Amino acid sequence: MNHCLVIGQHNVGKTLLSFRLAQLCGMKSVFVLRELDSDPHLQQVIGVNEAIHSIIDGTNPRIVDVQTIGIGMSQEMGQPAILYDSVGLSEKFDDGLYRRRQMARTLDLFVSCDLVLHVVDASTLVTEKLSLIDTQIKSFARARRVPYVLVANKADLLSMRRQHRSHLTLRQDKPLFVSAKMDQGLTPLKHVLERTNMVNYSYPFWMRGVLN
């Protein structure tokens, strides 16, 4: 089973992107496990369309826990996948102990995942470059030699000229400009999930991430 980590800073659209991918894979509902301090963790079956609408409308509370989302894939993939919708990473000193624990859990998942979807807010790129935290995320993924995709979300907020300029600046990272809110540009991400799952399917855990 493929384990995909959706990672990035706060408020870049990781949760909406995760549910959009589930929707794109034909899922009507998904099994979600929220990793709380309480034991047992919160387990829910959530309707995908309802979750998407509540996030866009702002009626869904902000997620401050790691969410494990199980989704099925197309027949080409051969098996389902697990999405880890992680807590936004931050360097703020006023982050509470609970949030810091969840960020530590995110970093634990970073070590063992098969695929990294690194989400950034395309509308807040400074001079079209990555922030320090995002640069560190990219460097760690490259050091692990795990399949990595830089996802520039909220591309609907960019003019075509600025999007083109950002794409040129980040061309070595091959960014994928998408809009989870407008449901645009997400199909290539599904193909990445399918391709990575097929590569990892026939190999033991210790070999994953070294075959790309």
Residue pairs with C-beta under 8 A, 6 or more apart in sequence:
1 79
1 80
1 81
1 82
2 77
2 79
2 81
2 82
2 114
2 115
2 193
2 196
2 197
2 200
2 201
3 81
3 82
3 84
3 109
3 112
3 113
3 114
3 115
4 81
4 82
4 83
4 84
4 113
4 114
4 115
4 116
4 117
4 193
4 196
5 84
5 86
5 106
5 109
5 110
5 113
5 115
5 116
5 117
6 14
6 17
6 18
6 83
6 84
6 85
6 86
6 117
6 119
7 14
7 86
7 89
7 106
7 110
7 116
7 117
7 118
7 119
7 137
8 14
8 88
8 89
8 118
8 119
8 120
8 134
8 137
9 88
9 89
9 90
9 120
9 121
9 131
9 133
9 134
10 88
10 89
10 90
11 88
11 121
12 88
12 119
12 120
12 121
12 153
12 154
13 119
13 121
13 153
13 154
13 180
13 181
14 85
14 86
14 88
14 119
15 55
15 60
15 63
15 67
15 85
16 52
16 55
16 56
16 180
16 181
17 117
17 119
17 151
17 153
17 178
17 180
17 186
18 67
18 69
18 83
18 85
19 30
19 48
19 51
19 52
19 55
19 69
20 52
20 180
20 183
20 186
21 71
21 83
21 186
21 189
21 190
21 193
22 30
22 48
22 69
22 71
22 83
23 48
23 49
23 52
24 186
24 187
24 189
24 190
25 71
25 72
25 73
25 74
25 190
25 193
26 72
26 74
27 48
27 71
27 72
28 47
28 48
28 49
29 45
29 46
29 47
29 48
30 45
30 46
30 48
30 69
30 70
30 71
31 43
31 44
31 45
31 69
31 70
32 43
32 44
32 45
32 46
32 67
32 68
32 69
32 70
33 41
33 42
33 43
33 67
33 68
34 41
34 42
34 43
34 44
34 63
34 65
34 66
34 67
34 68
35 41
35 65
35 66
35 67
35 68
35 102
35 105
36 42
36 65
37 98
37 101
51 60
54 60
56 181
63 85
63 87
64 87
64 98
64 99
64 102
65 87
65 102
66 84
66 85
66 86
66 87
66 102
66 105
66 106
66 109
67 84
67 85
68 82
68 83
68 84
68 85
69 82
69 83
69 84
69 85
70 80
70 81
70 82
70 83
71 80
71 81
71 82
71 83
72 80
73 79
73 80
73 81
73 193
73 194
73 197
74 190
74 194
76 194
76 198
77 193
77 194
77 197
77 198
78 197
78 198
78 201
79 197
79 201
81 193
81 197
84 106
84 109
84 113
86 105
86 106
86 109
87 99
87 102
87 103
87 105
87 106
89 103
89 106
89 133
89 137
90 99
90 103
90 133
91 132
91 133
95 103
110 116
110 140
110 141
110 144
111 144
113 146
114 146
114 147
114 196
114 197
114 200
114 208
114 209
115 146
115 147
115 148
115 149
115 192
115 193
115 196
116 137
116 141
116 146
116 147
116 148
116 149
117 149
117 151
117 189
117 192
118 134
118 137
118 138
118 141
118 148
118 149
118 150
118 151
119 151
119 153
120 130
120 131
120 134
120 150
120 151
120 152
120 153
121 153
121 154
122 152
122 153
122 154
122 155
122 157
122 158
122 163
122 166
122 177
123 154
123 157
123 158
125 152
125 166
127 169
128 162
128 165
128 166
128 168
128 169
128 170
129 169
129 170
130 138
130 170
130 173
138 148
138 150
138 173
141 148
142 148
144 209
145 209
145 210
145 212
146 208
146 209
146 212
147 192
147 196
147 199
147 209
147 212
149 176
149 189
149 192
150 170
150 173
150 174
150 175
150 176
151 175
151 176
151 178
151 189
152 166
152 170
152 175
152 176
152 177
152 178
153 178
153 179
153 180
154 179
154 180
154 181
155 163
155 177
155 178
155 179
155 184
155 185
156 179
156 181
156 182
156 184
158 166
158 177
163 177
166 175
166 177
167 175
167 177
176 185
176 188
176 189
177 185
178 184
178 185
178 186
178 189
179 185
180 186
199 211
199 212
200 208
200 211
203 211
